[in-house]
Amino acid sequence: MKNALITAATKGIGRAVATAFAKEGINLAICARSQNDLDAFKSELLGINPAVKVVAITTDVSQKDSLLAFAEKAKQELGNIGIIVNNAGIYEPSFILNDTDDTFERGVNTNLQPAYLLYRFFGKSMIAAGEGHIFNICSVASLNPIAEAGTYSVTKYALLGLTKVMRLEMQKHGVKVTAVIPGSTLTDSWKGVEVDKNTMVLPEDIASAIINTYKMSPGANVDEIVIKPVGGQI
């Protein structure tokens, strides 16, 4: 049975992806900042598929020690991690000149650093296994920066760049690396905003794309998945 690790797994895209993997019979290591949310979601996942094992650890992914403790626990409980979904992210709408003193550090530590650290933690074991798949949840801001979300755009550009470097390092070892690039997606970042869900990408759409990409033949790698609302960005 395969093992997957997903950051920020109790809401939005992470939740949809974890649910989809559980239905596929894949063991899960999930993290979030709320243990109550994790416990409730773990019960839900086991209800979906009692055969899977779920490791749920309270984690602040922006803190290196917390993230690496989660990674170590996942390895101890599940064994080799063959799938990583770097989903954690923070969106702060602000022009760079209006950022607070810690906006950049917070953005880098949440949007970029976890993917880098988890890659270093699990990458060599994936190479040794000769297989694995890393999905980095980027953003359309990785392709076209948003002035009103400057630091967010910078960190997502950097995450896409990191993804490309990962792919170059891993491709000769049979390990796949995919950048997932969603447009306007109905997640908690839209809380409080009046939107029509039928004009947006849904988390389940992202999960479906990831599952189908993961299930491709060993020789096929999808470099980038770009999913935008049919009517354009919101």
C-alpha positions in Angstrom: 0.0 0.0 0.0 1.3 3.4 -1.0 1.9 6.3 1.5 1.1 10.0 0.9 2.0 13.1 2.9 -0.2 16.2 2.6 0.3 19.5 4.3 -2.6 21.7 5.3 -4.9 18.8 4.8 -8.1 19.6 6.7 -9.5 22.3 4.4 -9.8 23.2 0.7 -7.6 21.6 -1.8 -5.7 19.5 0.8 -8.9 18.1 2.2 -10.2 17.2 -1.3 -6.8 15.5 -2.2 -6.6 13.5 1.0 -10.2 12.3 0.5 -9.4 11.3 -3.1 -6.3 9.4 -2.0 -8.2 7.6 0.8 -10.7 6.4 -1.7 -7.7 5.0 -3.7 -6.5 3.0 -0.7 -3.5 5.1 0.0 -2.2 5.6 3.5 -2.1 9.2 4.7 0.1 11.5 6.8 -1.8 14.7 7.2 -1.1 17.9 9.1 -2.8 21.2 10.1 -2.6 23.6 13.0 -5.8 22.4 14.7 -5.8 19.0 16.4 -9.6 19.1 16.6 -9.9 19.6 12.9 -7.4 16.8 12.3 -9.1 14.3 14.6 -12.5 15.0 13.0 -11.1 14.6 9.5 -9.1 11.5 10.4 -12.4 9.9 11.5 -14.0 11.0 8.3 -11.2 9.4 6.2 -11.4 6.2 8.1 -15.1 6.1 7.5 -14.5 6.5 3.8 -11.9 3.7 3.8 -11.3 1.8 7.0 -8.4 -0.1 5.4 -6.1 2.9 5.2 -3.9 4.2 7.9 -4.0 7.9 8.8 -1.4 9.7 10.8 -2.6 13.2 11.8 -0.1 15.5 13.5 -0.6 19.1 14.6 2.0 21.1 12.7 2.9 24.7 11.9 4.5 24.2 8.6 6.1 27.7 8.7 8.3 26.5 11.6 11.1 24.3 10.5 11.3 22.1 13.6 7.5 21.5 13.6 7.5 20.5 9.9 10.5 18.2 10.3 8.9 16.5 13.4 5.8 15.8 11.3 7.9 14.4 8.5 9.8 12.1 10.9 6.6 10.9 12.5 5.1 10.2 9.1 8.2 8.1 8.2 8.1 6.2 11.5 4.4 5.4 11.3 4.0 4.7 7.6 7.5 3.9 6.3 8.6 5.2 2.9 6.6 8.2 1.7 6.0 7.9 -2.0 3.7 10.8 -2.6 4.1 14.4 -1.3 1.5 17.1 -1.8 2.8 20.5 -0.7 -0.5 22.3 -0.3 0.1 24.7 2.6 0.0 28.3 1.7 -0.9 31.8 2.8 -2.4 34.5 0.7 -2.1 38.1 1.9 -3.4 40.8 -0.5 -0.9 43.7 -0.3 1.3 45.8 -2.5 5.0 45.0 -1.5 5.5 48.6 -0.5 2.6 48.2 2.0 3.8 44.9 3.5 4.4 44.7 7.2 7.9 44.0 8.4 7.3 40.2 8.6 5.2 39.7 5.5 8.0 38.4 3.3 9.4 36.1 5.9 6.0 34.7 6.7 5.3 34.2 3.0 8.5 32.4 2.3 8.3 30.3 5.4 4.7 29.1 4.5 4.6 29.1 0.7 8.2 28.0 -0.2 10.2 26.6 2.7 8.0 23.5 3.5 8.3 22.2 -0.1 12.1 22.7 0.0 12.5 21.0 3.4 10.2 18.0 2.6 12.1 17.5 -0.6 15.4 17.3 1.2 13.9 15.1 3.9 12.3 12.5 1.5 14.1 13.0 -1.8 16.9 10.6 -1.3 14.6 7.8 -0.1 12.5 8.3 -3.2 15.7 8.0 -5.3 16.6 4.8 -3.5 13.1 3.4 -4.2 13.3 4.5 -7.9 9.8 6.0 -7.7 7.7 8.7 -6.1 5.6 11.7 -7.0 5.8 15.2 -5.6 2.9 17.7 -6.3 3.6 21.3 -5.5 0.4 23.5 -5.3 1.5 26.7 -7.0 -0.9 29.3 -8.4 -1.7 31.2 -11.5 0.3 34.0 -9.7 3.3 31.7 -10.4 2.8 32.5 -14.1 1.3 36.0 -14.0 2.1 38.1 -10.9 -0.6 40.0 -9.1 0.5 43.5 -8.1 -2.1 43.6 -5.3 -0.6 40.4 -3.9 3.1 41.1 -4.6 4.9 39.0 -2.0 2.4 36.1 -2.5 3.3 36.2 -6.3 7.0 36.3 -5.5 6.8 33.2 -3.3 4.6 31.3 -5.8 7.0 32.2 -8.6 9.8 30.8 -6.4 7.8 27.6 -5.7 7.3 27.0 -9.4 11.0 27.5 -9.9 11.8 25.1 -7.1 9.4 22.6 -8.7 11.3 22.8 -12.0 14.7 22.2 -10.3 13.2 19.2 -8.4 12.1 17.8 -11.7 15.5 18.2 -13.3 17.2 16.5 -10.3 14.7 13.6 -10.1 13.8 12.8 -13.7 16.7 10.4 -14.2 15.7 8.5 -11.0 12.1 7.7 -12.0 10.7 10.2 -9.5 7.9 12.5 -10.9 7.4 16.1 -10.0 4.3 18.1 -11.0 3.4 21.7 -10.5 -0.3 22.2 -9.9 -1.4 25.7 -10.9 -4.9 26.6 -9.9 -6.8 29.7 -10.8 -9.6 31.1 -8.7 -10.5 28.1 -6.5 -13.3 28.0 -3.9 -11.3 27.6 -0.7 -11.3 29.4 2.7 -9.3 32.2 1.2 -12.7 33.4 -0.3 -14.5 33.3 3.1 -16.7 36.3 3.5 -16.7 37.1 -0.2 -19.9 36.6 -2.2 -19.0 34.3 -5.1 -20.9 31.9 -7.3 -19.2 28.4 -7.0 -20.3 27.6 -10.6 -17.9 30.3 -11.8 -14.9 28.9 -9.9 -12.6 25.9 -9.8 -13.6 23.5 -7.0 -11.1 21.7 -4.7 -12.5 18.5 -6.0 -11.4 19.5 -9.5 -7.8 19.8 -8.4 -8.0 16.5 -6.5 -9.3 14.8 -9.6 -6.5 16.1 -11.7 -3.9 15.0 -9.1 -5.3 11.5 -8.8 -5.4 11.0 -12.6 -1.9 12.4 -13.0 -0.7 10.1 -10.2 -2.3 7.0 -11.9 -0.5 7.5 -15.2 2.0 5.0 -16.5 5.5 5.0 -14.9 7.0 6.6 -18.0 4.6 9.6 -18.1 5.2 12.8 -16.1 2.8 15.8 -16.2 5.0 18.8 -15.7 2.3 21.3 -15.0 -1.5 21.2 -14.5 -3.1 24.6 -15.1 -6.8 24.8 -14.1 -8.7 28.1 -14.4 -12.3 29.1 -14.2 -14.0 28.6 -17.6 -15.1 32.3 -17.6 -11.7 33.6 -16.5 -10.2 34.7 -13.3 -12.3 36.2 -10.5 
